[in-house]
Amino acid sequence: MKGAVRAYKLPSDGRGLTGAFHFPGDIFGFQNGGVHRFTAAAVSHSTDQEAYS
């Protein structure tokens, strides 16, 4: 990844609570399932790399 990503959640009041910031070299992802606690958005121009094993 290049750039930065912010993981956040949007409660019903629309406050946009930040859970974490992720930078190059950080490992992060989302768990399987229909409901996710957080959303991710680019903070700066970013690109991602996907790895599967």
C-alpha positions, 0 to 999 in steps of 0.5 A: 500500500502507498498512502494512508487509510482511515478505518472508521464507523458511522453511528446513526448520529453521523459523527464518523468515529475513527478507529485507526489509521493505517500506513504503508507496511501495516497489515489490515483487513476486514473479517468475513461476514455480512456486517462490518464494524468499520469502513475504510477510506483513503486519507491521501492518494493510496493504492493497495496490494492484495495478497492471498494464500 
